[in-house]
Amino acid sequence: MKNPMMSLWLSTANRAAGWWMGHAANAMRRQQRAALAGMTKAATGTKPKRRRAARKRPGSTSRT
């Protein structure tokens, strides 16, 4: 027999873990970007230009 309380608890735990993992990944990306910008500035003497992320058109499908 299935345990609905265990299912609810695991679903909540999985959601919380996903939230924390997302925030940790974003923090890591910010640190990598800052380190790369620092190395580029040290090597060239200029700050790298920021690139804008490509915007996805609504209704388009990706081919990957």
C-alpha positions in Angstrom: 0.0 0.0 0.0 1.3 3.5 -0.9 1.9 6.1 1.8 0.5 9.5 0.7 2.2 11.3 3.6 5.6 10.0 2.5 4.8 11.1 -1.1 3.9 14.6 0.0 7.1 14.8 2.2 9.3 13.6 -0.7 7.7 16.0 -3.2 8.3 18.9 -0.8 11.9 17.9 -0.2 12.5 17.5 -3.9 11.1 20.9 -4.6 13.2 22.5 -1.9 16.3 20.7 -3.2 15.6 22.0 -6.7 15.3 25.5 -5.4 18.6 25.4 -3.6 20.4 23.8 -6.5 19.1 26.5 -8.8 20.3 29.2 -6.6 23.7 27.5 -6.1 24.1 27.1 -9.9 23.3 30.8 -10.5 25.8 31.8 -7.8 28.4 29.7 -9.5 27.7 31.2 -12.9 28.0 34.7 -11.4 31.4 33.8 -9.9 32.6 32.3 -13.1 31.5 35.4 -15.1 33.2 37.7 -12.6 36.5 35.7 -12.7 36.5 35.6 -16.5 35.9 39.4 -16.6 38.7 39.9 -14.1 41.2 37.8 -16.1 40.2 39.5 -19.4 40.6 42.9 -17.9 44.0 41.9 -16.5 45.2 40.5 -19.8 43.8 43.2 -22.1 43.4 46.2 -19.9 39.8 46.6 -20.9 36.6 45.2 -19.5 34.8 42.7 -21.8 31.5 43.9 -23.4 28.4 42.3 -22.1 26.5 40.2 -24.6 22.7 40.1 -24.5 21.1 36.7 -24.4 19.3 35.7 -27.6 15.5 36.2 -27.2 13.4 33.3 -28.2 10.4 34.0 -30.4 7.1 32.8 -29.2 6.0 29.6 -31.0 9.4 28.7 -32.2 10.8 25.2 -31.6 14.4 24.4 -31.0 16.1 21.7 -33.0 18.5 20.2 -30.4 
